[in-house]
Amino acid sequence: MDLHCLRHSYITHLIEFGYPERFVQDQVGHRYASTTAIYTGVSLEFRNRLLTQSLRDRHPELWEPAL
C-alpha cells in the first residue's frame, strides 16, 4: 500500500462517514471539488443508501411507513 492509496481511502472514508464536502476538500488541500471527486470511490452500499434516502425524501408516498 502506498501513500496514494491511503489518500484515496482517507477521502472515501470521510465522505462515507458524512463529513461535509468542503471539509474533505480542505483536508486534502484541493482548490476544486472536482479534484476531490476524482479521489472518491465510495462503496456500492453507500451509493445505494444515499439513493434510497434521496428517493424517500423526494417521494415519501412511494414508501411504506416504518413499523
C-alpha positions in Angstrom: 0.0 0.0 0.0 1.4 3.4 -0.9 0.6 7.0 0.1 -1.6 7.5 -3.0 -3.8 4.5 -2.0 -4.1 5.8 1.6 -5.1 9.2 0.3 -8.0 7.6 -1.7 -9.0 5.6 1.3 -8.9 8.7 3.6 -11.1 10.8 1.3 -13.5 8.0 0.7 -13.9 7.3 4.5 -14.5 10.9 5.3 -17.2 11.1 2.6 -18.9 7.9 3.7 -18.9 9.0 7.4 -20.8 12.1 6.4 -18.1 14.8 6.7 -19.1 17.9 4.6 -17.6 18.1 1.1 -15.8 21.4 1.8 -14.2 19.9 4.9 -12.8 17.0 2.9 -11.6 19.3 0.2 -9.8 21.4 2.7 -8.3 18.4 4.5 -6.5 17.2 1.3 -5.7 20.7 0.0 -7.6 20.7 -3.2 -8.7 24.0 -4.7 -11.6 22.5 -6.7 -14.2 20.0 -5.5 -13.9 18.2 -8.9 -10.3 17.2 -8.0 -11.5 15.8 -4.7 -14.2 13.8 -6.5 -11.5 12.1 -8.6 -10.1 10.6 -5.3 -13.5 9.5 -4.0 -14.5 5.9 -4.6 -17.5 5.2 -2.3 -18.8 1.7 -1.9 -21.9 0.3 -3.6 -23.6 0.1 -0.2 -23.1 3.8 0.4 -24.4 4.7 -3.1 -27.5 2.6 -2.6 -28.1 4.1 0.9 -27.7 7.6 -0.5 -30.0 6.9 -3.4 -32.7 5.3 -1.2 -32.6 8.3 1.2 -32.9 10.7 -1.7 -35.9 8.9 -3.1 -37.5 8.7 0.3 -37.1 12.4 0.8 -38.5 13.4 -2.6 -41.3 10.8 -2.9 -42.3 9.7 0.6 -45.7 8.5 -0.7 -43.9 5.6 -2.6 -42.5 4.1 0.6 -44.4 2.1 3.2 -44.4 3.6 6.7 -41.8 2.0 9.0 -43.2 -0.4 11.6 
